[in-house]
């Protein structure tokens, strides 16, 4: 299992929207099994042939994003570039 983190200019909600588009059924095909949205912190979990857990905390005008996954590094790098 690998852990990644990044500061993003996107809001926590926008990070989750990007995650659903990238990892979800219309992206890598994982199923969204959990999603929680709050004003300062949001998280989502995808499962399928692999898993991705994403936590986005409000930080300044953007967010701090943490990912935990078993996906390969290139797929995660591609997502982190988008956010």
C-alpha positions in Angstrom: 0.0 0.0 0.0 1.4 3.4 -0.9 0.7 6.8 0.6 0.8 10.1 -1.3 0.1 13.7 -0.4 -0.2 17.0 -2.2 -1.3 20.6 -1.6 -3.9 21.6 -4.1 -5.5 25.0 -5.2 -8.8 23.2 -5.4 -11.4 23.2 -2.7 -12.1 19.9 -0.8 -15.3 19.5 -2.7 -13.6 20.0 -6.1 -10.9 17.4 -5.2 -13.7 14.9 -4.5 -15.4 15.7 -7.8 -12.1 15.2 -9.6 -11.6 11.9 -7.8 -15.0 10.6 -8.8 -14.4 11.5 -12.4 -10.9 10.0 -12.4 -11.3 6.8 -10.3 -15.1 6.1 -10.6 -17.1 4.1 -13.1 -16.5 6.6 -16.0 -12.7 6.7 -15.2 -10.7 3.7 -13.9 -13.9 1.8 -13.1 -13.7 1.7 -9.3 -16.9 1.8 -7.3 -17.5 4.7 -4.9 -18.2 3.0 -1.6 -18.1 5.9 0.8 -18.2 9.7 0.6 -18.4 12.4 3.3 -18.4 16.1 2.7 -18.0 18.7 5.4 -17.0 22.4 5.2 -13.3 21.8 6.1 -12.7 18.1 5.4 -14.0 15.6 2.8 -13.2 12.0 2.1 -14.1 9.2 -0.3 -13.2 5.5 -0.7 -13.2 3.6 -4.0 -13.1 -0.2 -4.3 -13.0 -2.7 -7.1 -10.0 -4.5 -8.5 -8.0 -2.2 -6.3 -8.8 0.6 -3.7 -8.2 4.3 -3.3 -8.9 6.3 -0.1 -8.8 10.1 -0.4 -8.9 12.7 2.3 -9.0 16.4 1.5 -8.6 19.0 4.3 -9.1 22.7 3.8 -5.8 24.5 3.8 -5.8 28.3 3.0 -7.7 28.8 -0.2 -7.1 25.2 -1.3 -6.7 21.9 0.3 -4.2 19.3 1.5 -4.9 16.0 -0.1 -3.8 12.5 1.2 -4.2 9.3 -0.8 -3.8 5.7 0.2 -3.9 3.1 -2.6 -2.7 -0.1 -4.1 -2.8 1.4 -7.7 0.3 1.9 -9.7 2.4 5.0 -9.3 1.6 6.3 -12.9 -2.2 6.3 -12.3 -1.8 8.2 -9.0 0.7 10.7 -10.6 -1.8 11.3 -13.4 -4.5 12.1 -10.8 -2.3 14.3 -8.7 -1.3 16.4 -11.8 -5.1 17.0 -12.4 -5.7 18.4 -9.0 
